Amino acid sequence: MEVLSAMSATVILGVIGSDAHAVGITILEQALSTAGFEVVNLGVQSSQQEFISAAQAHEGDAVLVSSLYGHAEQDCRGFHEAIEEADIDPITYIGGNLAVGQDDFEETRDCFREMGFDRVFDSETKPTEAIAALKADMNIAESEAERARLTT
Amino acid sequence: MLRDRRLSGEDLSRIDERIRSDWSVEDIDFEEAIAYHESLPASKEFASVLEDADRPLLQPRAGVPRLDDQIALLGHLEDAGRADLLPTTIDSYTRDNEYEKAQQGLEEARESGEDTLNGFPAVNHGVEGCRELIEALDTPIEVRHGTPDARLLAAVTFAGGFQSFEGGPVSYNIPYTKGHDLAETIEHWQYVDRLAGAYTERGVTINREPFGPLTGTLVPPAIAIAVGLVEGMLAATQGVRSITLGYGQVGNLVQDIAALRALKSLGEEYLPNEATVTTVFHEWMGGFPPDEARANGVIALGAATAAIAEPDKVITKSPQEFGGVPTKEANAAGLRTTKQLIDMMREQDINLDGVEREREFIEESTRSLMDTILQLGDEDVARGVVEAFDTGKIDVPFAPSDSAESAVLPARDDDGRVRILQFGNLALDPDLKDVHTDRLDRRARAENRDRSFQMVADDVDAISEGRLIGRPGGEGA
């Protein structure tokens, strides 16, 4: 686990679209920083382009999208295509109340997985779960990077 | 330069023309709109229904994209929920003045039959659509939203027959948006309030309601009340004569009752006599338990608080709050749960120790903030509040807006009352600050840990996890 805390992974964090729910990302930002991540918090009402630009500018390893107001599907349409066009490949997570109304979360998860998100979380998720997931997902990236470095 | 001064008739029509170029809406004829309001029955006069009531009136939140569905939804809340007042909640694209996106969402909703917007896009429905809604229901309806620049929304909905309009330049900026400049937002709301004042002068009273809960999460009462007073004063300057000041439940019974009483007395103290001041209590606006039975417990505590404090109005929550926009049945259930509690408790004479002491503390704290605001503005509340937010002397926890420092952080004390952990530059008298610090120290000792951000994070989750205070050890501890 030493390796993980030493690698300063950069996480881009923000609330997408017209959504202004700030409490969750405020807490997540604190938790991620405490866990040793470099955090770039875009704040609320961030556009797809702002996420992508920040991921490029800060060499973001992961992009964490938050949405609480139910418009996530419309807001995230074309997001992964735009990421690909920008020629970057961050891990992408989305979490929150992702659909308007009383949805079946498994269906919602499938929908956002199909859109290209690596992981989809409901609004009950604790910061520790997201951090554990990031560490697990980045460990793979880390070992590949290590391997790449060793073979060149 | 920004001043707390009444806009002239010329200002009003100049702005009127400008905002209508934002999105093509039909011409609005003020005289015709007055005549339309006059044609409505007295039972749809929002201000008189609210101000003449002899018990707390209940109002839910509700908004869906399509007109027919909105009529059906409100009809259900009227019949099955026995709502005294109705809402129409506006979608988030309209709140952002993104009328094109709202139109797209509305068309998708019409094609798919699904609710692809989180509210009713009133500007897109236009004056005629609004009037159809007003005419289809028996109860007065308020526009509820979260729009920093609500000028076009106000022009359309006032002409469309709505007589109550939530929000204000601080309460619909600081908690709702990132980039809007506060001074500019105040100018925009001077138009909204002046328009409401113009209707009022013609005998059509438009009720205005500052949004009390702000960020909805552990907001210290004095901060919420000060913002409401500022917005009430700004509205009164523009000729608004029916003002409903708001406050959101924090969950500590004594503190909530004390805050509602302080809200009423300070409202009467700070607002001019020509304005009628009423109060509204919002049931818990923070995170809800992911379990309808437990959510009903949260709602019931809010109802019990309202039964004792007797605000003029209660905004209810539904047991499905956790999952986002509720079904109409769940929404009506939240109304009925609240009504049952209030009707059982209201006639009991209940006295709680400590309410008066807490009320005095809240009033002193609010006065401390108001003194600073008025001083900074040289007695001009508009300039003062801009300056106060700019310097962090007034501040709101968890505020997404660049116009607020957002340095103030709240946490609960050992009794579950919301106190301030980090003040930033908040302009509270030092002896008042000491009370907060002492109370939080006492909790820290009881929990054998330091005062820290972890307390804040624990408290934010506590109610959804089944308790009031975020004690160490978390769920079930």
Interface residues (C-beta under 8 A of the other chain):
Chain A: V15 G17 S18 D19 A20 H21 A22 V23 T26 I27 Q30 A31 G43 V44 Q45 Y69 G70 H71 Q74 N97 A99 V100 G101 Q102 D103 S123 E124 K126 P127
Chain B: S92 Y93 R95 D96 E98 K101 G105 D115 T116 L117 N118 G146 P175 Y176 T177 K178 G179 T215 G216 T217 G286 G287 P290 Q320 F322 G323 G324 V325 P326 T327 A330 F398 A399 P400 S406 F453 V456 A457 V460 D461 S464
